[in-house]
Every structure is written in C-alpha cells, then in structure tokens.
Amino acid sequence: MIKKIYFASDFHLGIDAKYSSKEREQQIVRWLDMIKADAEAIYLVGDVFDFWFEYKTVVPKGFVRLLGKLAELRDSGIEIFFFIGNHDMWMFRYFEEELNIPIYRKPIRKEIKGKSFFIGHGDGLGPGDHGYKFIKKIFSNKICQWLFARLHPNFGIWLANFWSNKSREANAREDVFTNKKNEWLLTYANQKIEEQHTDFFVFGHRHLPLDFKLKNEKSRYINLGEWMNFNSYAVFDGQHLEIRFFENENGKVIKDD
C-alpha cells in the first residue's frame, strides 16, 4: 500500500455553518477514520478552531471527539503537524505536551517524498492587508497575551468568540474568486519561486479550493479550501497532489482552464 500525505485546513470548529460545529466535528472524525489506513502524515494547516486560547490550566470547552481521534492516530504512529492560523494563533504547548503534535507558527519548507513543499496557513502573506498584519503583531505580542490571560476564561473566551464572529461578518464577501491577479497568495508564491524552487505551495486561509500553476509552468499553488461548506482537502501520493472533497459530491476545484 502506498502511504499518502494529507492536508486540510479551516475547520473553524466552534461556530455553526452548513452543519453545526458538533456535526462538522463528527464529519471530520469520519474523514480521519477514512484516511488512517494509508496516511503517513497529516498536515492541519491552520484555523482548525475558530478560537483557541490556552490558559495555564484551562483550554476551550469541547472538541473532545477531534482531540481523541488525533491522539489515537498519533499513538498509532501517524505523523501529525499543526500550523496555527489567524483564528487559533493563541495556541501554545497543549498539543505538543498532550498529543505529541508539533506546532508551527510560520510557514515551513519541507521535502516530502522527493518533492519540495512550502506550507503555511497563509495569513499575513503577500501584498496588501496591512490592517490585519498590524493586528497580528498585537495579538502575537507576549504582553498582550499575558494581559488576556488575566481575564477569567468565561469572559475571555466569550469576548474572543464575539469578535471572531464580528470579523467573519465583516469579511464574508471576500470568499469568492474573481481572477488570478487578485489572488494575493498566488502572487506571493510567484515571488517566492524567484528565491528558491518549490514544487508545491500549500496554504489555507483563502477558504476556496484553488489549484493554479505558477509562472514557471512547473510549480503549483494549492489552497485547501474549508470545511464549513466545501469539506475539501489535498492528498499527495509521492507524484501527484490533488484536491478532493469528503461527503460533498458537488465539490469543484477552481483551477487553470
């Protein structure tokens, strides 16, 4: 059996969408059960949770089905890598200490089965979005994190969820494809290949399943989409990287003609 590498992002557990958060979590667990037979590694590429903050002895309530399944897969020998996104950037060492799953705060370059990958959530990359880049610096500041930790979890988590929902309402219209020129992560990938050849750029954050060739006509930009509507993910078998859909027969990839 050929062992495969799986990528997924933007589960946004904690908010309801097409299905409730709990129903979506159960769906994700079914997907993990499906892939575990041939999975060599699983990359969770950010915004797994719509909000996450680790107090010294407290983590957000819920998500026990997913956490239990990840622990089971990790204990069975499947490698799992977790990238923080803009919604779960306040994840610290819980996954590393409890689940033995490493956390990545910045994009990484990695060779996988002889191919070079650049993997990251995608937030704050590329041109524009200066307002968010400024806010990200504030949220990643150690003093700001210390101050937030002084809030009681009942209030702190409520407040964070409130602002997360407000942010989504303000940006709801962004999750549409217009043209390749407006895809800032595609622009970013085209800039990066001038520095170093990379076969695949794999991002989340954009909330659309995208697959485009870069300007060198060899490398590809893959966006993993999201699980609030698409249930999209990518799988790499050592030769081909392909976007697929779980329990979504109508899923379509936006790609080159």
Secondary structure, DSSP 4 states (H G I P E B T S, - for coil): ---EEEEE----BTS-SSS-HHHHHHHHHHHHHHHTTTEEEEEEES-SBS--B--SS---S--HHHHHHHHHHHHTT-EEEEE--SSSTB--SHIIIII---EESS-EEEEETTEEEEEE--TT-SS--HHHHHHHHHHT-HHHHHHHHTS-HHHHHHHHHHHHHHHHHHTGGGSS---GGG-HHHHHHHHHTTTS--SEEEE-SS-SEEEEE-TTSS-EEEEE--TTTT-EEEEE-SS-EEEEESS-TT---EE--
